[in-house]
Amino acid sequence: MFNVIGRPIERVDGKSMVSGRAVYGVDVRLPGMLCGKVLRSPIPHGKLLHIDVEKARKLPGVKAVITAKDVPSRRFGFAIQDETIFAIDTVRYVGDAVAAVAAVDEETAEDALGLIDVEYEDLPAVFDPEKACLDGAPLVHEEMTSYLPNRGRSPTWKPVPGTNIIHQAVHAKGDVEAALAKSDFVFEDTFRTSQIHHCYMEPHAAVAQVESGKITVWSCAQEVFPIRSNLANLFGVPESSLHIIATKVGGGFGGKIAPRLEQHAIALAWKTHKPVKIVMTRPEEFTAAAGSAPAVVYIKTGVQKDGTLKAREMRFIWDTGAYSEGLPPSNRALKDGIGPYRLPDFKITTTLVYTNKLRATPLRGLGVPESTWAVESQMDMIAHRLGIDPLEFRLKNALDDGDTNSVGDPVYSIGLKQCLREAAMEIGWGKPKGKNIGRGLALISKTPTTTGSISGAYVHFNEDGSAQVLVGASEIGQGSLVALSQIAAEELGIPVESVAIVSADTAVCPFDQGTFSSRVTLYTGMAVKTAAAEAKKQLLEIASQMTEIPERDLEIDQQKIISRKHPELNLSFREVIERAHTNMKPILGKGWAGGKGDWPGLPHKMQGKEPTPGSKYGAQAVEVKVDEETGVVTILKMASAHDAGQTVNPLALDGQIVGGSVMGMGYALYEKIQFEDGKVINPSFMDYKIPSSHEVPEIVPIRVEVPLPEGPFGAKGAGELAGLGVAPAVANAIFDAVQVRIKQLPLEPETVLDAIERKT
């Protein structure tokens, strides 16, 4: 059916990465470049009384020392504009930026930081999101009501004045109280998650250069255009004077979606008239970058005796830390919180709370891992209480073609039940098992991007017949370059090797909202397909004029124009492209794709009329062994089934599934950022445990292909899904093995052992 789509083609950027030729942020070198470093607050909440930088400025080799007095005081932010380049009067967490230096080398810059004398006055701090909601809690942002929402990220921002609640929203359907009252059974539980880190291999890095009023930034950014807008507004310059280039990105997972170092690098470059590079250390990544948005989830579900779900009420309290980047995950729960189930009545309340801790930001699935943890754990609990097989209970209530999802869009092109059956079969569901062996399941799903997002693509031919594709989306390790190359090659009828992609450069690429929410294959891919189709049409139009053969009788084969009706025709691409140039009509295909905004509560006029395509569905199944003497949980096997539509590249898709499953394994069993009085106390991979190759079990990726009509050749996205269901599947397997239920992540040996001992 396809020539290129569906083939396991190696990554087009793979050799450059493994050979060391790929240019990451740390590899950028410019003449006269200085090293930048940022001084950060050592206390969680306090007044800035005085900053003395004179000793640092006098240190040989130091070219600049800057504080809030030296930079614009405008606020910026990923969701809400609640942050300044440097703290002005108040520091709000251990890690808040206070000053920065630029020096001739890293050692001098570090020494200069040690010479900056800062006088603080401690203020009361709050670290628990539930306590932060209480009357009388210390306010993290006293001026919250004066903040402005960031365009496109927070169209329904609802702060609660005089509190730490930066956002509170409700999404409901029907009468949930009446439906719960009429249910045969009502189950009520509370689940909790911990904050985890993105753990990308490459630390944040940014290089800034200011020349002739133009600012160029090399950044490991997941979305170059929104970051450009943010920085332009912050520095009061037109976007046309800001050039953002994404370097090679060594993993993002949501952690590189907002400015981290770019603003400091620009400020130092502006001051010194020299290019400046800043690279975070690993401890800085843990203490000053961002983590996930941890949540407390209250869930109440009404069920009939036969196992039919009647109603679900959920309340989320999210800890966004010192700044509001946790807003997208908190709102995502409004859409996806109830899970991929038919629920006639539901109500979801989401509350986002400031605390004096490390900020939260989107992390692979943004808000869905937390809701899935609660929903899928409780689904098993209900099934056991009713005496129903957890597999059958899910199949009975799962969404199917013809249903309606939580935002009112019709459900179609869905392979959810097939995913569940195949994943369960792979781990031997229902078959005999040994002592302390347990099996667990979880359904996983995620609706498309919440805010309306758009992707553009340009396609043009080179004279040798190869094609150049320009897209604004960043490649962050997920393999989008090879997928987009395959989409372009399939549409153009040329080999993948003849497609070159330029990406994530605001000076030459068309606008793209960015790389997040599993949107690149679907939206950017569809834009590439549309642009390639237009370029091909232009090529055939010119060939038709040259040969006087109707376009409908022409086709592309091996970078030549042929005709089955005229077998003697053998027209090369070069001839056609040269004619296009001679006629001053160069071939350039343009394509755009995207989806409406379907943020719950968004005014109807902003939403658009058509449903947003691209919901993702799947299932996770695990088999575990529990050591009753130590509480250690060993995952023996994982099966992860995904309906990704038509597979573009099975090698890349399987890599996403396996990698996501391992990430989910860390979320389930090991990972937790630990705090002591607001300070991160495990800021390294020595102290923050992630899965190693020794712990990773057999992982079976399962591809269920239900094509999406709107997708490029039927493809959907798949980047986030694999990690979403591991934690509840493991918790369900632990219960199956030793009959203890744990509602707090991670599922550490101490927690499991304590539950076992309390049971006995």
N, C-alpha and C positions, 0 to 999 in steps of 0.2 A: 504493500500500500504506500509506504514511504521509502524514499531513498536514503535519507539521513536521520530523520526523526526515529527515535527508538533504538538507535545504535549506541553501544557503550564506548563512545569516543573519549580518549584521554583528554584531560584538561588542556586547553590551549595555552594556559599560563603555568602549567605544572613544571616544565623543565626550568623556567627562569627562577622559580621558587626554590627548587631543590639544588640548583647550581649556585645560588647566591647572587644571581644577576638581578633579581627583582629589587626594586627600590622602595623600601619602607621609609617611614618618616625619619627614623634614626639615620638612614643612609644619605639623606639629602645634605649636600655640601655646597656652599656658595662662597665666593671670595670674600674674605674679611668677616666671615660669620662669627658671631659671638655665642656664648653659652648662657642661657637663661635659667634661673632657679626662682622658685616661689617660696616665700616664708609663710608658714601656716600657723593658725592659732593652736596653742597647747591646751586651751580650756574650752569647755563645751558652751559656755554662755557668759558673756561679760562685756563691760564697757571698755572701749579703747580710750585710755586717758592720754597717752603720749607715745609717739614713735620717734626715736632718735636714730637717724641714719648716717650721721656725720662720720663715725669711725669706718663704717662700711664704704662710704664714698671715697675715703682717703686711702683705702687699701690699693696698692699697686696692681694694675690689671683690671680693676673695676671700671666699667664705662658708664654705668647708670645704676641708680637705686631709685625705685619709684614706689609711691604709696597712693592712697586714694586722692591725695591733694594734686597729683600729677596727671590724672586721667579723667575722662568724662564721668560725671556722677549719674548718668542715665542708668536705668535698670534694664535688665534683660532676663530672659529665661526661656526654657524649652516649652513650658505650658503657660505659666504666669510670670510676668516680669517682676520677679521678687528678689533679684540678685544684682549686686554691683561688681565691678571688676575687682575691687578690693573692698574689704569691710571699711565702712566710713566711721560709724560711731560704735557699732556693736558687732561682736563675733557670735556666731550662732551654733557652731559645732567644732569639735576638735578636727581641724583641717581647713577651716575657713581661710581664704587667702587674705593676707595682711599687707604684704609688700613683695617686690620682686627685684632681682638684680640681673644685670648683664655683665659678663666678664670675659676675659680672653680665653679662659678654659674652665672646665667643670670644677677643678679643685679650688680655684680662686673664687668662683661663684659660691661654692659651699662655705668657704671661709668667710665670705662677706655676709652671708645669712647669719652666721654666728656673732657678727659684730653689730647687728641691728638690735637696739634695746627697745623693748615694747613694755609699757606699763598697762596692766589690765586691772579692772575692778570686777571681781566675780559677781555674777547674778544668779539667782535661783534657776535651776535647769529642770527640764522634764524629759524623761527617757521612755516612758511607757505610753503608748498611744491611747489606751483606755483611760489612764489617769490624766492625760493631756486634754481629754474631752470634758473633764469635770470643771465646775465653777471654781474659780480661784486658782486654777493651774497657772504657773508662770507662762506668760505669752512669749512665744518665740518671735513673732512678728507683730509688734504693736500697731504698725501702720498698714496692716494688711489691706484694709478697705481702699487705700489709695493706689493699689497696684492695678496694672492693666493686663488683660489677657493677651496672650500671643496669638496672632492671627492664625486661624485654622486649627489650632491645637485645643482650644477650650471655648467653643462657641456657646456652651451652656454653663459657664462657670457660676457657681452658687456658693460663695463664702458665707460663713456665719459670723457677723461682726462681733468683736469683743471676745472671741474665743480662738483656739488653735485650729478650728475646723476650716481648712482652706477651701473645701468643696464638699457639698452634700447634695445628693440627687436621688430620685426615686424613679423606677420604671415598673409599671404594673399593667396587668391585663385582668379584666374581670373583677370579681369580688373574692379576694383570697380568704378573708375572715369567714365569710359564709361557706365557702367551699371546704375549708378546714373543719368547720363545725359539722358539716354533713359527711365527712369522711369516716369510714369505719375505724381507721387507726390514724393516729398522728404521732410522728416521730420527731423528736427535737434534740439537736446535738450542737456542740461547739467544737470547732477545729481551729488549729493554730499553725502558722508557718513561721520559719525563721528567715531573716535576711541572708541572702547568699550573694556571692560575687560572680561576675561574668566569666572571670578566669580566662580571658583571651591571652594568647601567648605573647602578642606584641603589646607593650605598654603604650599609653598615649604619647604622641609626639606631634609637635607642630613647629613649622618654620615660617617666619614672616619676614617680608622684605617690603620696604616703603621707598619708592623711587618716583620722582616727578609727580607726586600726588596720587600715584597708583599703589595699591596695596595688593601684594600677592602672598597667598598663604598655601603652603603645602601641609595637608592635614590627613590624618587617618580617619576621615569622616565617613559616616554611613549615608549622609545626605548633604551634598555640597550646596544645593540651592537654598534650602531653609536656613542652613548655617550662614550663608552669605547674607540673607535678609536680616538675620538676627544681629550679625556683626555690623552691617551697614547702619542699622538703626542705633546700635549702641554707640558707634563712633561718629554718628551724624554725617555720614558720607553717602553719596549715591551708590547704588548697587553696581553701576557701570564702572566704578573705580575700584571695585573689589574683585579680585580674581582668585577663586578657590580651586585648587587642584588636589584631588584625592590621590594620595600615595597608595602603594600596595597596603592592604589592610590585613593584619595578622589576627583576624577574628574580631567580631564586634558583639554579636548577640544582643544588641540594643544598647550596649555600654558606650558606644561611640556615636550616639545619635544627636548629641548636643555639644555646644562649645565647652571645652575643659581648659585647654591651654592657649587656644588661638587668641583670645583677648589679651592675655598677658604677653604673648610673643609680639603681637601688633603694637601694644603700648611701648614695649622696650625697643622695638625697631624704629618706631616713630621718634623716640627720645634720642637714640644713638645714631640714627641715620645709617645703621648697619643691619644686615640680616641677622636674625636671632633665632636660635633653635632651643626649644625646651622639650625635655623628655622626662616623663614621670619615672620614678623608681618604683619597684614593686610594692614596698610599704606605702608609698603615696597612693598607688592604685587602690589599695585596701582602705586607706584612711581619708582620701580626699577626692576620689573619682565618684563612684556610685555603686550601689548594689540593687538588688531586687526590692520590690515593695512588699514587705511582709504584712500578713493580714490575720485578723481574728474573724472567723466566719461563723455566724449563728445561722443554723438552717433548720427549718421546720417543714415537714412534708406530710401531706395527707394522702392516704392510700385506701383503696377498697379491699375487701376480703379476697377478691380474685386477683389482686396484684396490680390493678389499674391505678396509675398515678392520677390524683385529683387536683392537688394544689401544692405550691411550694412558696414559702416565704424565706427570704434570706437577708441578713444584715452583715455588711462588711465594715470593719474598721481597719483602715490602711495607715501604715506608718510611712509618711513621705520623707521623714528626716527634716533637715533644716530648710530644704527648698522643695518646690512644688512639682518636680518632675514625675512624681508618682501619680499625677492626675490621669494620664492616659490609661494606666493599668486599672485605676479605680473605676473609670467609666467603662472600660472594656467588660468589667464584671456585670454591668447593667445589661449588656447584650448577650453574653455567653454564660452568665452565672448559673442559670437553671440546668445547663447541660443539654445534650442533643435528644431531648425527650418531648413527647406530647404532654403539655400541661395546660389545661383549659384556663386555669387561674394561677397567677403568680404575682409576687411583689418583691422587688429587690431594692434595698436601700444601701447606698454606698457612701461612706464617710471617710474623707481624707484628712489626716491630722498631721500638723507640724510637731516635731520633737527636736531636741537638741542632739541629733545624731547624724551620721552619714546619710546623705541624700539617697532617696530611692529613684530609680529610673526604669524605663521598660527593660525587661529581660526576657528573651526568647519565649514568647507567648503572652507577655504583658497582661497579667491579671487572670489569665486562664489557668495556669498551673495551680493557683491558690483556690479558685472555685472548683476546679476538677478534683483536687484533693478532698474537698468537703463533700461534693456531690457523689463521687464514685465510692468513697468510703461509706457514706450513709446508704447508698443503693444496696451494697452488700449487707449492711446491718439489717435493713428492711427485709431483704430476701430471706435471710436466716430466720428472722422473727416470724415471718409468714410461712416458713417451710417451703419456699420456692427456690429452685435452682437459680443462682445469680445470673447465669447465662440466659436462661429462659425469661427471667424477670426483666432483663435489659431488652431482649428481643421483643417482648410484649409491648414495651413503652417507647422504644426508639423511634426517632423520626424516620419517615420514608417518603418516597415520591408522592406529591400531592398534599403533604402537610404544610403547615405554616410555621416559620421560625419565630423567635422571640421579638423581632422587630417588624413582623407582619409580612415578610417576604415569602413567596412560595418556595418550597423545598423541591429541588429537582436535581437530576444527575448525581445521585447519592448512593454510594456503595457501603454505607455504614454497617448494615447487618451482615453483609458478606465479609467485611473486615473482621467483625467480631467472631463469626463462625470459624474463619480460617485461622485467626490467632489462637482461639481456644483449642482447635484441633491440633495445632502445632505443639502445644505443651502437654497434650494428652488429657485434656479436660474430661472428667468423668471416669478415667481409668484408675485402677488401683495404684496406690503410692505407699512409700515406706513411712516409718515413724518420723515425726517432726518434719515431714515434707509437706509443703502447702502450695496450692496454686491460686492465683488471683487474676482478676480481669478488671479492665477499666475501658469505658468508651472515651474517645477524645474527639473534640470538634472545635472549630474556630471560624467565626463568621469573618467576612472581608474587613478591610480597613475601616475604621469607624468614621474618620473624617473623609470627605471626598478627596480623592487623590488622583493625580494625572501623571502620565509618563509620555515622553516624546521620543522619536527616533528619526534619524536621517540616514538614508542609504544612497550612495553614489558609486558609480563604476570607475575604476582606474582603466587606463588605456590597454593594459594587458589582459583585461577581462576579470580581474579580481574586484572584489567589492569592499568598500569602506563603510562601516556602520558606526554611527555616533549615537551614544545614549548617555543620559545624565545619571544613571544609577551606578552606585559603587559596587565593585566586586569585593566582598569582605571574607572570602574563603569558601563561599557556598557553591561555587562553580557556575555562576551566572554567565561568565564569558563564553564557556563552551556551549551552554544551553542556548544563548542568544545567537551564537554562531551557527548552530544547527538549525534554528528556526529560519534565519536569513538564508542559509544555503538551501534548505528545502524549498523555500518559496521562490528563490532565484533559479534553482536548477543547476547550481554549481557545487564543486566540492567544498567541504568545510575548510580545507587548507587555503582556499582562495578568499576567505572572509577574514578581515581584520577589524577589530573593534577598538574604538577610542571611547573611553568612559569617564564620567565624573570630572569634567573640566568645564567650569562655568563659562569660559571664554569661547568654547567651540561647540559644546554639546547642547542639545535642546533640554528644556526644563524636565526635571523628574523630581517627584516628591521625595524619593530616596529609597534606600534598601532597608526595609523593615516589614513586619507583618506578612511575610511570605508572599509579597506582591510582585517581585521582579519577573519571575517566569510568566505570570499571568498578564500583568499590565504592561511592563516594559516589553515582554515578549510579543504581546499583541500589537504594540506600537511598531516593533521591528517588522513583524509580518506585514502590517499594513504599508509601511514605508517600502519594504522590499517589493510588494505587489505593485506599488505605484511606479517604482523604478523599472521594474520588468515591463510594465505596460508602456512606459516611455521608450524603452529600448526597442520593443516590438513595433511601436508606431513608426519609429525612424527606419527600422528594417523594412517595414511594409512600404514606406515611401521609396526606399532605395530599390526594392525588387518588384514593386507593383503587385505584390501578393497580399491578399487580405490578412489582417492580423490574426484572424481566427484560424488561419491555416499555417501559422508560424509557431514554432516552439523552440525552447532552448535545450541544447544537448552538448555537454562537454565544452562549454563556453563558446559555442557556435550557434548560429541561427539556422535551423533546418525546417523542412516542410515535407510531410509525408506525401502530400499531393504533388510536390515538385522535388523528387529525390536528388535532382542534380544540384539543388541549392546547397551551398557550403559557405556561409557568410560568417566571418569571424567577428567576435566582440570588438576587436580593435578597429575594424573597418566602420562598424556602426558608431562607436564612441567618437572616432575621429570626425565622422560626418556630423554628429551632434555638436561637436565643438566648432566645426566649420560654419554650421548654421546658427551658432551662438545660442544654442538651446541645450546647455549641459543637462545631463540626466541627474535628477535629484529627487528621490522619493521621500516623502514626509509622512509620518504616522503618529497618531495620538490615541491613547487609550486610558481608561480610568474607571472610576466608580463614583456613585453619588455619596453624599454624606448620609449615613444612617445612624447617627448618634442618637440614642434615645432622648427625647425631649427637644430635639432640634426642630425649629420651626419648619412647617411643611414646605414653605417656599424655598428653603435651603436644601431640601433633601433630594429633589429630583423625582421623576415619576417612575423610572424603571428600577426593578430590583438590582441590587449590586451583585454581580456574579463572583463566584470564587470561594464559597464556603468549603472548608476542609474537614474531612471526616476520617476516622480511623479507630483502631482498637489496640490496646496493649495487653499482653498476657505474660505472666511470669511464673516460674516455679522456683521456690526457695527452700532452704533447709535452715532450721532454727536450732541453735545449740542452747538447750535449756539450762545449762550450767553457767554459761557466760553471757547469754543474750545476743551473741553474734549471729547476724543474719547473712547467709551466703546465697546469692542469687545463682541458681544452677542454669537457668535458661530464660531467655527473653524472646518473645515473638512480637513484632511490631508490624501491624497491617495498616496500609495507607491507601486511601482512594485519592490518588494524585492525578486522576484523569489519564489522558494519553501520556505515557512516559516519554519525555524528550530524550533523556540520557539515563539509562538504567544504572550505569556506574555511579553517576553523580547522585541520583536519587537514593540508591542503597547507602551511599556514604552519608547522606543527610540522615537517613533513618538510623543507621548504626551510631553515628556521632550523637544524635539527639537522644538516643536511648541511654548512652553512657552518661550524658549530661543529666538526664532524668534520674539515673542511678545515684549520682552524687547528691542531687537534691533530696532523694529519698533517704539515703543511709548515712551520709557523712557531713554535708556542707552546712556551715552556720558561721556567720560573722559574729564573733563574741565581743561583748562590750563590758567595760568596767567604768562606771561614772561617765558614760558617753564616749570613752576612748576605746578604739578597736585594739584588742589585746592579742589577736592572732593574724597580724598583717603580713604573712608570708606563706609560701607553699610548704614550708616546714611545719607550720602550725595550723594552717587551714587545709584540711584534708580533702582531696579530690580523688576519684577513682584512678588507680594505676592499671597497667596492663595485667597485673597479677589478679586483680579483682574482677576484671571484665569477663563475663560468662559468654557462652555461645549466644549470639544474637542473630535471629532469623528475620531479615527484612521481607515483607510480603507486599507485593504490588497488586492492588486491585484497580483495574482500569475502567472507570466509568467516565467517558469523555464529557467535557464541558463544552457546550456549543459555542460559547463566547470566548473560549480559551484558544491560544495559538495551537492549531492542529488538535484541539481538544484537551490541552494541558491545564492543570490547576497548580497551585502552589503547594509546597510540602515542607518548607524549612523549619517551622516551629513545632509541628505536631508531635514528633516522636518522643520528646521529653515530657509531654504534658501528663501522661497517664501512668508513668512508672511508679510514682510514690503511692497513689491509692492502690494500684495493683499489688505492690509489695505488701502494703498494710493488710490488704485482703488475704494475701497468701499467708502472712504471719498468723492471722486469725484461723485460717484453714489448717495450719500446722499445729498451733499450740493453744488455740481458743482464747487469745487475748486481743483486745482492741485498743489501739493506740491512736490518739487524735492530735498529736503534736509532732511536727517535723523538726529535725531529722529523726529517723528511727534508729537511734544510737543504741549500742549494746546495753548501756546503763538503763535506758528507758524500757527496753524490751525485758531485761532481766527483772526490773522492778515490777513490771506488769505481771510477769510469770509468778514471782514470789507472792504478790498480793492475791493472785488467783488461788494459790495453794494455801 
